[in-house]
């Protein structure tokens, strides 16, 4: 699904991430481990096409990721501190479906399913300002799931979640893995990486230093 | 002072005619400047194109231009020998509205630009990653920044309501036609007839207070 060749991503002159070769298969769940500043967020954003390669190639199903309309339709990147749009939870969760021109009944069904999965039933009319950090993270994930994306690029999806929110988020992700979604997520938690991902990439100073499979 | 209050609260037709005419001019010029002002402000904030910084600097500089200079500029365009002289806008309400629209436009554009530039960078990324096209992004941005946009419009309305240079130069302060609160104040004070000037000054004061209270109420409070 993803193929990386001689990739370099720079912010100005500073090299943020480099990889000579990397492949991610459809339906794979990949965890990115590494200290702050190791390039995890840069890689996730590049996989979503939000960052363009400074050198080399990052292909999604054969097309440059930054230009791929299929990638734009199929993938969602989730910030570590998600941005919740001004409005209700319902507006947020339905936003991706609306902007991808999904039929209204399908969008509403998807939104209801995603909200139920993440313990957000009854939150429909709650305003964005009234959400806690963990609730905002769940709303953002519900928004991603309801958009119909099957390529999820998640930057520390449990970072600001309490234990209850964390369990709900991990439950939702496990289900997505079972359903065959392609998931790449960053985390500092080895246990979450091993429990969820079939493959773990360790990053240090903008490079992949280890690429291993887990027992999952 | 008593006479000023009598003119205001006794329902003096000419005084209230001036007030409603002034507000009408301001309202129409604000309406006409809103769409292009917001469009230019959004383009400056969201698109990177050659000359963007220079254009932003020009728009910002135009907000500080004295109203008589704007009056002079528009006068040269709509006077009989000007390129738009055939429209017959000089010394009629349409000319005042045109001039005030030119005055209001950079205010709306620069405040929109400034407000949108402060939006969280994650906002734009969130829209893109959720597959929003240009139209959906524009609608979402208008919704996200509605407080900023309304504040820009209210500021422009306040500015044109209180200006005198454009009204005087393009309207000519013609009684029952282009006389506004500010030009009436200038005329009456010049003649030493302060009653109507004071009554209209009170109205302008109330409008200025209302505009500032509205802007204050719209400013998001820190959590």
Interface residues (C-beta under 8 A of the other chain):
Chain A: X45 X48 X50 X72 X73 X75 X76 X77 X79 X81 X82 X83 X85 X86 X87 X95 X96 X98 X99 X100 X129 X143 X144 X147
Chain B: X120 X122 X123 X125 X126 X127 X128 X129 X130 X131 X132 X133 X136 X140 X143 X144 X223
